[in-house]
Amino acid sequence: MARDVQITFDCGDPAELAAFWAEALGYRLQDPPPGFRTWDEALAAMNVPPERRNDASALLDPEGAGPRLFFQRVPEGKQAKNRVHLDVRAAPGLIGDDRMAALEAEAERLVSRGASRLQRHEPAPPLGNGHIVMADPEGNEFCLD
């Protein structure tokens, strides 16, 4: 039996990192519980103090196909290279110069929203199509593929 998957990010600022990934992936913030217009309203009703209201955030794929993304505040910063990372499929079906141009355009868009560009890998046929290694605003590596 296949299982649902949630991808969890440990981070310093869940709201900010969730906003970045929502923009990067076209996801949306998970709605507050029924009966509440906003998360702040819901958290206040749950007696969560204001300084703890950015302890977590969650995103959903608006189409319902992709995994839920969960962002949780942790006290320590990123320590080393990720052992698991996301590949953002920014140029599906494209090859060669067209593929790299699409990846470059997406890299520029994400840099304007707080990402960092780390390294470009040129196409290396027959198996390597080329990709760009990026980092989100908190330094988590991901690839534009």
Secondary structure, 3 states (H helix, E strand, C coil): CCCCCEEEEEECCHHHHHHHHHHHHCCEECCCCCCCCCHHHHHHHCCCCHHHCCCEEEEECCCCCCCEEEEEECCCCCCCCCCCCEEECCCCCCCHHHHHHHHHHHHHHHHCCCCEEEEEECCECCCECCEEEEECCCCCEEEEC
